């Protein structure tokens, strides 16, 4: 049987060095905001009672699977890692921020602090600073929301404000596909 790819909306602090001192306390704060619900196992939760207020679905008829079924949306805390991790799918092609040309890169995971030189304009920058078009992020902690197709949903301003209030950090998001 072929594993069906899962798609995620991933939230992350814009300061890649930040991570909570106490992950359990942070998880409890997320539960209190209503983003997360039942704890399935450490770091994995069902969507909470305020999920549909905090995550805004776009379009006329999105498919949203909530509840406790095997295919329901889950929220996973991925991390914290000892150092910032770069997260993107293997087939994503970023653009140079100077000339806006698409770059074909041979590797995409684990090298956010490596320098990349644009083949078109010779501008050098860190891989994490390229324009990944909301398909990559770098952090020590990621909040992964399953069953969200690219551009199908976005975090509400209210959620981003709540995360900033809880952590003292601004937050951003991207879309990721596993498999």
N, C-alpha and C positions, 0 to 999 in steps of 0.2 A: 504494500500500500504506500502510495506517495504522500508525504507529509504536505498538507495544504499550507501555503505561506501565511503567516500572520502579519498584520499591519498594525503599526502603533503610532500614536501621538506621544511624543516624548518631551517632557518638560525638564529644564535644567537651569541652574543658576548661571548667570553670565560671567561671574567670577569663577574660573575653572578650578581655583585652589580651595574654594569653600566646600565644606561638608559639615553636617551637624555633629556636635560633640556626642550627642546621645541619640542614636537612631530610633530607639524605642519611644523616646519622648517626642521626636519629630513625627513618627507614625501616629502617635496619639493626637498630636495637634492636627494632623491631616484628617483624622477621624472626626475631631470636633468641628472642623469646617464643613463636614458633610461630604467631602470628596470621596472618602473611603468608607467602607462598611465592614462587613464580617472579615475577620482575619482567617484566611485559609491555611496558611503556614507562614513562618517568619518572612516578612517582606512582601507577601502577596495577599491582596484584599479584593473583595467584591466592590462594585461601585456603591457609593454611599447615597443617602437620601437626598442630598443636594447636587448630585452628579449632573443632572440635566440643567441645573441653573449655572453650574460652574464650567461646564464644557458646552460650547455652543455648536450645534450641528447646523450645517449649511445645506441649501438645496431644498427640494420639495418633498422628498420621501426617503430620508436616510434609514438604513437598517440598523437599529439599536437593539442589542440583546442584553437586557439587564436581568438580574436575579441570581439564582444559584445553580443554573444549569452548567454543563461542561463547556458549552460554547458561549457563555455569557462574558461580557466585558469584565476584565480584571485590571487592577492597578498594582504595579510591582515597583518596589523601591530597589533599584539596581545600584549597589554600592553600599557604603562609601568605599572608594578605592584609595590606596595609599598615595597615588599621584593621579593627576588628571588623565582620563581616558578619552580617546577620540572615537566617536561612534558614528558609523555610516554604513550603508550597504555597499557591497563590492562593485556594483555596476554604476555607481553615481559618478557623473562627470562634472566637476566644478568649473567655474569661469574665473578668469583672471580679473581682478578688480580694476586693473589699469586699462586694458584694451577690450575687456568683456568677451574675449574669445574663449571657447570651450577647450578644456585641457584633457587629454587622454593620459591618465596616470595609471601606472602598472600596479600599484598597491594603494590601498585606501585605509587600512586599519592599523592603529597603533603608532602612527608617525606624525602626530599633530605638530611636534616641535621640529620637524625636519624642514629644511628650506627647499622650496620648489621654485624653479625658474621657468617662467612662461616661454613656451616655444615660439610664440608670435612676437612678443615685444621685449623679451629678455628681462622683465621685471621679476625680482626675487621677493618671496614672502614665505612665511610659515604656511604649511599646508592648512592649518586650522583657520587661517585668515583669508583663504580663497572664498569666493562666492559659491556656497554649496546649495543655494536656493532652497533653504529649509529642509535639507536632506542630510544634515550632519550637525554634531555638536560636540563640545569638549567640556568635561566636568568630572568631579569625583563622585557625584550622585546624580542619577537620572530617575525620573518618575515616568514609568512606561504604562501607557493606557492602551490595552489591546483592542482589536477589532475596529480600528479607526483607519479608513482609507485616506490616502493623501488628499489634503484640502477638503476633506469631508467635515471636519470639525476643528475648532480652535479653542484655546482656553479663553474664558471670559476675562474682561478687564478686572472684574471682581476677584477672580481666582488669582490672577497675577499680583494684584494688590495684597491679597491675603498671604500669599507666599512671601512677598517682600516684607510684610509686617512680621511674619513669623521668624524670618531668617535674617533680616537686615540686608538682603541681597535682591537685586533685580533678577527676573527670570525670563526665559525665552523658550521657544519650542521648535521642534522639527518633526518630520515624519520619517519613519524607519520601517523597513520590510525585512522580516526574518524568513529566510528560506527561498 
